[in-house]
Structures are given as C-alpha cells and as structure tokens.
Amino acid sequence: MKLRPLFDGVVVREQDGETRTPSGLVLPDNATKQFRRGEVLAVGPGGYVDGHRVEPEVRPGDVVIWSAPVFTIDVDGEKLVVVQECTLLGVLEP
C-alpha cells in the first residue's frame, strides 16, 4: 500500500533525533523532542491560494524539520508522519 498525500500534504519518514552535539555533549531527552526531523517520501500537488495552485517547495528526498504535532500512520509496518507543508520549519541542507 502507498500513501499519496493530497493538496499541501507531505509524507515523512521520521528520523531519530541527534543525542549528541557536534562537540560531543550528550543532549537530554527533552532537548531531542523539541524539533523533529525526517526524510520526505511523497508530496501532494500543492494547495490553493486565491483559486491558483501553489507548487510545493519540498521534494522527495529532502530532510525537513518541524515542531508542530503531526498525524502518524502505520503503512505496511512502517510508521510514517503526515504534515502540511506550512508546518515545516525548514529543509536541512547537506
């Protein structure tokens, strides 16, 4: 089964948060839960503004971060997250 998002929906495979800083300090659990990150698997066709479709800014393969509560669904044994594009805070560049 595949999950195809509608409008400005984004399907993300959540990644575990970093537990150490680049300098080696161990982060407490509450610090790693503040922001969530994951890889974009699928993106909807975009939402509408004033009757015109707005193209999404993220693409499959992008690693994104968000902080808002999200909808989690189990698809073929894999936990996936569905968010609206407007709730994403940014794309992590390599």
C-alpha positions as CSV (number, residue, x, y, z in Angstrom):
1,M,0.0,0.0,0.0
2,K,1.2,3.5,-0.8
3,L,0.1,6.8,0.8
4,R,-0.5,9.6,-1.7
5,P,-0.8,13.0,0.0
6,L,-3.4,15.5,-1.1
7,F,-3.1,19.3,-1.5
8,D,-0.2,20.5,0.6
9,G,0.3,17.2,2.5
10,V,3.8,15.8,3.0
11,V,4.6,12.2,3.9
12,V,7.7,11.9,6.0
13,R,9.7,9.0,7.5
14,E,10.8,10.4,10.8
15,Q,14.4,10.0,11.8
16,D,15.8,9.7,15.3
17,G,16.9,12.9,16.9
18,E,20.6,13.6,17.4
19,T,21.6,12.7,21.0
20,R,25.0,14.4,20.9
21,T,26.1,17.8,19.7
22,P,29.0,18.1,17.2
23,S,31.3,18.8,20.1
24,G,30.3,15.5,21.8
25,L,27.9,16.8,24.6
26,V,25.1,14.4,25.3
27,L,21.6,16.0,25.0
28,P,18.8,15.2,27.4
29,D,15.6,13.6,26.1
30,N,13.5,16.7,26.3
31,A,16.0,18.6,24.0
32,T,15.8,16.0,21.3
33,K,12.0,16.1,21.3
34,Q,11.8,19.9,20.7
35,F,12.2,19.6,17.0
36,R,11.6,16.5,14.9
37,R,13.3,15.7,11.6
38,G,12.7,13.2,8.8
39,E,13.0,12.4,5.1
40,V,10.3,13.5,2.7
41,L,8.8,10.4,0.9
42,A,5.9,12.0,-1.0
43,V,4.5,15.5,-1.6
44,G,1.0,16.4,-2.6
45,P,0.3,18.6,-5.8
46,G,0.1,21.8,-3.7
47,G,-2.6,23.9,-2.1
48,Y,-4.7,26.7,-3.5
49,V,-4.4,30.4,-2.8
50,D,-7.0,32.8,-4.4
51,G,-8.0,30.0,-6.7
52,H,-4.5,29.4,-8.0
53,R,-2.4,26.3,-7.2
54,V,0.8,26.9,-5.2
55,E,3.6,24.5,-6.0
56,P,5.2,22.7,-3.0
57,E,8.7,23.8,-2.0
58,V,9.8,20.5,-0.7
59,R,10.7,17.4,-2.8
60,P,11.0,13.7,-2.0
61,G,14.5,13.1,-0.5
62,D,14.6,16.4,1.3
63,V,15.3,16.2,5.1
64,V,13.0,18.5,6.9
65,I,12.3,19.7,10.4
66,W,9.1,20.6,12.2
67,S,7.8,21.2,15.8
68,A,4.0,21.0,15.5
69,P,2.0,18.0,16.4
70,V,1.6,15.7,13.4
71,F,-0.5,12.8,12.3
72,T,1.2,9.4,12.4
73,I,0.1,6.4,10.4
74,D,1.3,2.8,10.0
75,V,1.7,1.8,6.3
76,D,2.9,-1.7,5.7
77,G,4.6,-1.9,9.1
78,E,6.4,1.4,8.7
79,K,5.4,4.4,10.9
80,L,5.0,7.5,8.6
81,V,4.2,11.1,9.5
82,V,1.8,13.3,7.5
83,V,2.2,17.1,7.9
84,Q,1.0,20.1,6.0
85,E,3.8,21.8,4.2
86,C,3.1,25.1,6.0
87,T,4.0,23.4,9.4
88,L,7.5,22.6,8.2
89,L,10.2,24.8,9.6
90,G,12.9,24.2,7.1
91,V,14.9,21.9,4.9
92,L,18.3,20.7,6.2
93,E,21.0,21.2,3.5
94,P,24.0,18.7,3.5
